Amino acid sequence: MKPIIRVNHEERKIELNKEYFRRIQNPRSEEYETLQMVRKDYPRYEVCLYKIKRNANKKTYKGLNYEYMETYILTHEPKETKKEVLDEFYNMRQIAECHKASYGYAVIKKWFLKKYPEIAEFGVEKKEDPKAEKVDETKEAAVEVKETEEPMTAEMDAAA
């Protein structure tokens, strides 16, 4: 990680990443001197740690590696197409080794998930409609009420 200091004029902050923050702990360091110069230029700006914004909606597939993909193809692909699909997979992996930056794991993962969409849904809990659950609870409560009313009516008739 490269030490970074940045001035955010919109929020009036001097932002440091963790590595830079660690280095300014030493008052004799070059980073400390740089921070002090920036603070002199912007005395009313707040010094804070810069946090990387994470995408909460990003889908992750833990355990979906090349070995898993190969095993899945071997076990789930029909015999007629198994060799063809494996050759395509091995070809993509070979290209990925040569061109890591532009044609890597992400491209192969996208191909694999398109070919086997059931993997994308594996392990995802299906959310049921909360309204449907309330309707079911109401029906159960109504059944319980009916069951309790009938014996009470029979007892009242016997008593009368």
KAFEN-V658887 format. One record per residue. N is the residue number from 1. PSI is psi in degrees with one decimal (999 if undefined). OMEGA is omega in radians with two decimals (none if undefined). D_CENTER is the distance of its C-alpha to the mean C-alpha in Angstrom with 2 decimals. Layout:
n=N psi=PSI omega=OMEGA d_center=D_CENTER
n=N psi=PSI omega=OMEGA d_center=D_CENTER
//
This chain:
n=1 psi=131.2 omega=-3.13 d_center=22.95
n=2 psi=131.7 omega=3.12 d_center=25.66
n=3 psi=130.7 omega=-3.06 d_center=27.10
n=4 psi=139.5 omega=2.96 d_center=26.75
n=5 psi=132.1 omega=3.12 d_center=28.54
n=6 psi=149.6 omega=3.14 d_center=28.21
n=7 psi=119.7 omega=3.13 d_center=30.07
n=8 psi=101.7 omega=-3.06 d_center=28.26
n=9 psi=-29.5 omega=-3.12 d_center=31.23
n=10 psi=-43.7 omega=-3.11 d_center=29.45
n=11 psi=2.2 omega=3.13 d_center=28.24
n=12 psi=56.3 omega=-3.12 d_center=31.16
n=13 psi=148.0 omega=2.95 d_center=29.20
n=14 psi=112.5 omega=-3.01 d_center=29.64
n=15 psi=134.3 omega=3.12 d_center=26.23
n=16 psi=144.2 omega=2.99 d_center=25.96
n=17 psi=173.6 omega=-3.03 d_center=23.21
n=18 psi=-40.5 omega=-3.12 d_center=23.20
n=19 psi=-42.7 omega=3.11 d_center=25.55
n=20 psi=-42.4 omega=3.12 d_center=27.99
n=21 psi=-39.8 omega=3.12 d_center=27.96
n=22 psi=-38.5 omega=-3.09 d_center=28.82
n=23 psi=-26.7 omega=-3.13 d_center=31.64
n=24 psi=-5.9 omega=3.09 d_center=33.23
n=25 psi=-24.7 omega=3.09 d_center=33.98
n=26 psi=110.8 omega=-3.09 d_center=37.01
n=27 psi=-11.7 omega=3.12 d_center=39.47
n=28 psi=1.7 omega=-3.10 d_center=41.26
n=29 psi=159.5 omega=3.09 d_center=38.33
n=30 psi=-36.6 omega=3.13 d_center=38.15
n=31 psi=-38.9 omega=3.13 d_center=34.79
n=32 psi=-44.7 omega=3.14 d_center=36.46
n=33 psi=-40.7 omega=3.13 d_center=39.32
n=34 psi=-43.4 omega=3.12 d_center=37.08
n=35 psi=-41.4 omega=-3.14 d_center=35.21
n=36 psi=-36.2 omega=3.09 d_center=38.63
n=37 psi=-40.9 omega=3.12 d_center=39.83
n=38 psi=-39.5 omega=3.13 d_center=36.84
n=39 psi=-32.8 omega=3.07 d_center=37.42
n=40 psi=-37.4 omega=3.13 d_center=41.07
n=41 psi=-32.8 omega=-3.10 d_center=40.18
n=42 psi=72.8 omega=-3.03 d_center=37.77
n=43 psi=-24.1 omega=-3.11 d_center=39.10
n=44 psi=2.6 omega=3.13 d_center=37.41
n=45 psi=143.2 omega=3.13 d_center=33.87
n=46 psi=136.5 omega=3.08 d_center=31.51
n=47 psi=126.3 omega=-3.11 d_center=30.16
n=48 psi=165.7 omega=3.08 d_center=26.54
n=49 psi=138.0 omega=3.08 d_center=23.57
n=50 psi=128.9 omega=3.11 d_center=21.30
n=51 psi=134.3 omega=3.10 d_center=17.60
n=52 psi=131.9 omega=3.14 d_center=15.09
n=53 psi=125.7 omega=-3.14 d_center=13.14
n=54 psi=146.0 omega=3.09 d_center=9.37
n=55 psi=109.9 omega=-3.10 d_center=7.75
n=56 psi=-22.6 omega=-3.10 d_center=6.10
n=57 psi=1.4 omega=-3.11 d_center=6.14
n=58 psi=131.1 omega=3.11 d_center=4.66
n=59 psi=130.7 omega=3.10 d_center=4.56
n=60 psi=149.1 omega=-3.11 d_center=4.83
n=61 psi=84.2 omega=-3.10 d_center=8.19
n=62 psi=130.2 omega=3.11 d_center=9.47
n=63 psi=-2.4 omega=3.14 d_center=13.22
n=64 psi=81.9 omega=3.12 d_center=13.58
n=65 psi=179.0 omega=-3.10 d_center=16.24
n=66 psi=-39.5 omega=-3.13 d_center=19.63
n=67 psi=-43.7 omega=3.12 d_center=21.46
n=68 psi=-44.3 omega=-3.13 d_center=19.39
n=69 psi=-45.2 omega=-3.14 d_center=19.82
n=70 psi=-45.7 omega=3.13 d_center=23.52
n=71 psi=-41.1 omega=-3.14 d_center=24.03
n=72 psi=-42.9 omega=3.12 d_center=22.45
n=73 psi=-43.4 omega=-3.13 d_center=24.73
n=74 psi=-35.8 omega=-3.06 d_center=27.67
n=75 psi=-23.1 omega=-3.03 d_center=27.28
n=76 psi=-14.1 omega=-3.11 d_center=26.25
n=77 psi=137.4 omega=3.09 d_center=28.01
n=78 psi=151.9 omega=-3.08 d_center=31.62
n=79 psi=-36.0 omega=-3.08 d_center=34.41
n=80 psi=-35.3 omega=-3.06 d_center=35.64
n=81 psi=-3.4 omega=-3.06 d_center=32.54
n=82 psi=-48.4 omega=-3.09 d_center=31.08
n=83 psi=-42.7 omega=-3.13 d_center=33.02
n=84 psi=-45.5 omega=-3.13 d_center=32.22
n=85 psi=-41.7 omega=3.11 d_center=28.44
n=86 psi=-40.8 omega=3.10 d_center=28.52
n=87 psi=-41.4 omega=3.10 d_center=30.70
n=88 psi=-42.3 omega=3.13 d_center=28.30
n=89 psi=-47.8 omega=-3.14 d_center=25.40
n=90 psi=-37.6 omega=3.10 d_center=27.64
n=91 psi=-44.3 omega=3.12 d_center=28.83
n=92 psi=-40.1 omega=3.12 d_center=25.36
n=93 psi=-40.6 omega=3.13 d_center=24.64
n=94 psi=-42.5 omega=3.09 d_center=28.01
n=95 psi=-40.2 omega=-3.14 d_center=27.39
n=96 psi=-36.3 omega=3.12 d_center=24.06
n=97 psi=-35.3 omega=-3.12 d_center=26.05
n=98 psi=-34.6 omega=-3.06 d_center=28.55
n=99 psi=65.9 omega=-3.03 d_center=26.35
n=100 psi=-39.6 omega=-3.04 d_center=23.24
n=101 psi=-42.2 omega=-3.02 d_center=22.49
n=102 psi=-20.2 omega=-3.04 d_center=22.78
n=103 psi=76.4 omega=-3.05 d_center=22.28
n=104 psi=-147.9 omega=-3.08 d_center=19.85
n=105 psi=-39.4 omega=-3.08 d_center=17.04
n=106 psi=-40.6 omega=-3.13 d_center=15.06
n=107 psi=-42.9 omega=-3.13 d_center=18.18
n=108 psi=-40.1 omega=3.11 d_center=18.78
n=109 psi=-43.5 omega=3.13 d_center=15.32
n=110 psi=-43.4 omega=3.10 d_center=15.86
n=111 psi=-45.5 omega=-3.10 d_center=19.37
n=112 psi=-45.1 omega=-3.13 d_center=18.45
n=113 psi=-30.0 omega=3.07 d_center=15.99
n=114 psi=-38.2 omega=-3.12 d_center=18.71
n=115 psi=-35.3 omega=-3.12 d_center=21.34
n=116 psi=76.5 omega=-3.07 d_center=19.65
n=117 psi=-19.7 omega=3.13 d_center=17.53
n=118 psi=-23.0 omega=3.11 d_center=17.73
n=119 psi=-37.1 omega=3.14 d_center=15.30
n=120 psi=-30.3 omega=-3.12 d_center=12.46
n=121 psi=-9.8 omega=-3.09 d_center=13.50
n=122 psi=129.4 omega=3.10 d_center=14.14
n=123 psi=-3.3 omega=3.13 d_center=12.82
n=124 psi=124.9 omega=3.12 d_center=11.54
n=125 psi=131.4 omega=3.11 d_center=13.87
n=126 psi=127.2 omega=3.14 d_center=16.08
n=127 psi=127.8 omega=3.11 d_center=16.79
n=128 psi=157.1 omega=3.13 d_center=20.51
n=129 psi=121.4 omega=-3.12 d_center=22.42
n=130 psi=-27.5 omega=3.11 d_center=23.58
n=131 psi=-36.7 omega=3.14 d_center=26.92
n=132 psi=-36.4 omega=3.12 d_center=27.60
n=133 psi=-39.6 omega=-3.14 d_center=27.31
n=134 psi=-37.8 omega=3.12 d_center=29.81
n=135 psi=-43.1 omega=3.13 d_center=32.19
n=136 psi=-43.0 omega=3.14 d_center=32.14
n=137 psi=-38.2 omega=3.13 d_center=32.89
n=138 psi=-42.9 omega=3.13 d_center=35.72
n=139 psi=-42.6 omega=3.13 d_center=37.22
n=140 psi=-41.4 omega=3.14 d_center=37.20
n=141 psi=-39.5 omega=3.13 d_center=38.85
n=142 psi=-39.0 omega=3.12 d_center=41.43
n=143 psi=-41.5 omega=3.13 d_center=42.25
n=144 psi=-40.0 omega=3.14 d_center=42.77
n=145 psi=-43.6 omega=3.13 d_center=45.06
n=146 psi=-41.5 omega=-3.13 d_center=47.11
n=147 psi=-37.9 omega=-3.12 d_center=47.54
n=148 psi=-29.6 omega=-3.14 d_center=48.80
n=149 psi=-41.4 omega=-3.07 d_center=51.08
n=150 psi=-50.6 omega=3.13 d_center=52.93
n=151 psi=-34.9 omega=3.13 d_center=54.23
n=152 psi=-38.1 omega=3.12 d_center=55.25
n=153 psi=-41.6 omega=3.13 d_center=57.23
n=154 psi=-39.8 omega=3.13 d_center=58.94
n=155 psi=-37.6 omega=-3.14 d_center=59.92
n=156 psi=-38.1 omega=3.10 d_center=61.28
n=157 psi=-39.5 omega=3.13 d_center=63.37
n=158 psi=-36.5 omega=-3.12 d_center=64.80
n=159 psi=-30.7 omega=-3.08 d_center=65.69
n=160 psi=999 omega=none d_center=67.47
//
